[in-house]
């Protein structure tokens, strides 16, 4: 239906993204990480999915096509709706999800807030064949998640960990990434 929306970033209202396009301001349900680094009036492109139910019409939007694809796969899982899928995407990275689902790691999925063991098992059962393990290793994923929990945006955390390079010790990766983030380089 609506592939993408390009417009000016207005801000967020109750967790929803506000985008001005033409004479309209659209309220788009989005994960917390998408466009978290944007300033008011930045020109953005939101990759969207229109969801129509008996009671509601909502636009869900993301900062990348890959995140939208993951969202579309998650909402195919029985008893897992779009709001839960957005919560999952707000709580973790696409790499973490891809690895956990592709490898059938129910425990990792169940560690995501709002996902119980039964839901994690259903996600793995229904989506295992649709995901490939990410090229990002577990150490990097764990370091990114730690930096996010310290208050850094997913984008900043991912870029800092990428700059650290290959390292087997999570603590060293986090320490070096924090040094990179604090130096601002």
MOVEN-V253925 format. One record per backbone hydrogen bond with DSSP energy under -0.5 kcal/mol. NH is the residue of the N-H (numbers start at 0). CO is the residue of the C=O. Records with the same first field share a line. If there is no record, write none. Layout:
# MOVEN-V253925
NH=CO + CO
This chain:
# MOVEN-V253925
2=0
4=45
6=43
7=19
8=41
9=17
10=17
12=15
15=12
16=27
17=10
18=16 + 25
19=7
20=18 + 23
23=20
25=18 + 23
27=16 + 25
28=58
29=14
30=60
35=32
37=34
40=8
41=38
43=6
45=4
46=44 + 61
47=2 + 45
48=59
50=48 + 57
51=49
52=50 + 55
57=50
59=48 + 57
60=28
61=46
67=63
68=64
69=65
70=66
71=67
72=68
73=69
74=70
75=72
76=73
79=76
80=78
84=80
85=81
86=82
87=83
88=84
89=85
90=86 + 87
91=87
96=92
97=93
98=94
99=95
100=96
101=97
102=98
103=100
104=99
105=103
108=104
109=105
110=106 + 107
111=108
114=111
115=113
119=115
120=116
121=117
122=118
123=119
124=120
125=121
126=122
127=123
129=126
130=126 + 127
140=136
141=137
142=138
143=139
144=140
145=141
146=142
147=143
148=144
149=145
150=147
151=146
156=152
157=153
158=154
159=155
160=156
161=157
162=158
163=159
164=160
169=167
172=168
173=169
174=170
175=171
176=172
177=173
178=174
179=175
180=176
181=177
182=178
183=179
184=179
